[in-house]
Amino acid sequence: MDLKRSIYKKIYNSKDGNIDWKWHKKKFNRIALVNRLIEKTGGLNSNYLEIGCDQNELFDSITCYNKIGVDPVSGGTHKMTSDDFFKDNKKKFNVIFIDGLHEYSQVRKDALNSLDCIDENGWIAFHDFLPANYLEQHIPRLGNGWPWTGDCWKLAYELSQAKNIEFKIVEIDRGVGLMRKISADYFVPDFSDDLLKSEFDKFLEILDELPLCNFDEAISFIG
Ligand SMILES: C[S@@+](CC[C@H](N)C(=O)[O-])C[C@H]1O[C@@H](n2cnc3c(N)ncnc32)[C@H](O)[C@@H]1O
């Protein structure tokens, strides 16, 4: 057993079926990380897109002027689905945060559409790549009494195997994915035949293969 596997075995409690990610002890969240991306890509003049805005908690905390937020229900600037937005969009963005419908096939579409309109040196980030248990990642959502990551982790696994894309998952705030294209000739594999119906036990199986990093490592990765 390699070191990483033994660490994750330790934090997974097979009795209650939970991974104790200790999110409340991490000191940083998605807002801190996305603002670092903004700083690195033009600061106040950066072009930012957020898919899924809800109460604008993140959207209103982003320190740049050119912001587009897409949500069919609440928040942001464009009241529509991400599919409808991307269909007509001609703009390029420096930073995109994907946090809309937390279902594998939708988050996959959002990621591929974002890759088409991200600036050459831009960054795409994601929320909720690291579920703590079976319920958090269940499709459909089974209740409102706990956080819901959905099964975005399936896309994270595909991105970890992608070509000409650099990808990490930062261990803060239920798992913040970070990626950038390193060439126009990129490729994201499609493992849907295997993953579509998979559940939390499959997540535990592939966890060792995900490129996890802490906040400090993410700051070095961003450069
Ligand atoms: C978790 S909340 C977003 C939270 C926000 N990004 C933040 O960090 O504060 C998810 C949002 O995605 C929106 N949503 C659901 N389906 C969507 C879709 N197809 N396209 C865009 N947004 C969607 C929901 O209405 C909800 O407001």
The ligand as a Tripos MOL2 file, in Angstrom:
@<TRIPOS>MOLECULE
LIG
   27    29     1     0     0
SMALL
NO_CHARGES

@<TRIPOS>ATOM
      1 C1        -24.3230   25.3410   -5.6690 C.3       1 LIG1
      2 S1        -25.2660   26.6150   -6.3770 S.3       1 LIG1
      3 C2        -24.0290   27.7800   -6.9080 C.3       1 LIG1
      4 C3        -23.2730   28.4560   -5.7880 C.3       1 LIG1
      5 C4        -22.3400   29.5790   -6.2030 C.3       1 LIG1
      6 N1        -21.5030   29.2460   -7.3220 N.3       1 LIG1
      7 C5        -21.4230   29.9610   -5.0610 C.2       1 LIG1
      8 O1        -20.2650   29.5350   -5.0370 O.co2     1 LIG1
      9 O2        -21.8650   30.6940   -4.1710 O.co2     1 LIG1
     10 C6        -25.7870   25.8800   -7.8810 C.3       1 LIG1
     11 C7        -26.6200   26.7740   -8.7780 C.3       1 LIG1
     12 O3        -26.6480   26.1790  -10.0690 O.3       1 LIG1
     13 C8        -27.8510   26.5540  -10.6920 C.3       1 LIG1
     14 N2        -28.1130   25.6890  -11.8380 N.ar      1 LIG1
     15 C9        -28.8160   24.5330  -11.8850 C.ar      1 LIG1
     16 N3        -28.8730   24.0680  -13.1340 N.ar      1 LIG1
     17 C10       -28.1650   24.9310  -13.9060 C.ar      1 LIG1
     18 C11       -27.8670   25.0030  -15.2970 C.ar      1 LIG1
     19 N4        -28.2860   24.0540  -16.1570 N.pl3     1 LIG1
     20 N5        -27.1220   26.0390  -15.7500 N.ar      1 LIG1
     21 C12       -26.6730   26.9990  -14.8850 C.ar      1 LIG1
     22 N6        -26.9270   26.9830  -13.5570 N.ar      1 LIG1
     23 C13       -27.6710   25.9670  -13.0700 C.ar      1 LIG1
     24 C14       -28.8770   26.4620   -9.5760 C.3       1 LIG1
     25 O4        -30.0130   27.2630   -9.8650 O.3       1 LIG1
     26 C15       -28.0950   26.9400   -8.3500 C.3       1 LIG1
     27 O5        -28.3750   28.2940   -8.0860 O.3       1 LIG1
@<TRIPOS>BOND
     1     1     2 1
     2     2     3 1
     3     2    10 1
     4     3     4 1
     5     4     5 1
     6     5     6 1
     7     5     7 1
     8     7     8 2
     9     7     9 1
    10    10    11 1
    11    11    12 1
    12    11    26 1
    13    12    13 1
    14    13    14 1
    15    13    24 1
    16    14    15 ar
    17    14    23 ar
    18    15    16 ar
    19    16    17 ar
    20    17    18 ar
    21    17    23 ar
    22    18    19 1
    23    18    20 ar
    24    20    21 ar
    25    21    22 ar
    26    22    23 ar
    27    24    25 1
    28    24    26 1
    29    26    27 1
@<TRIPOS>SUBSTRUCTURE
     1 LIG1         1 GROUP 0 **** ****
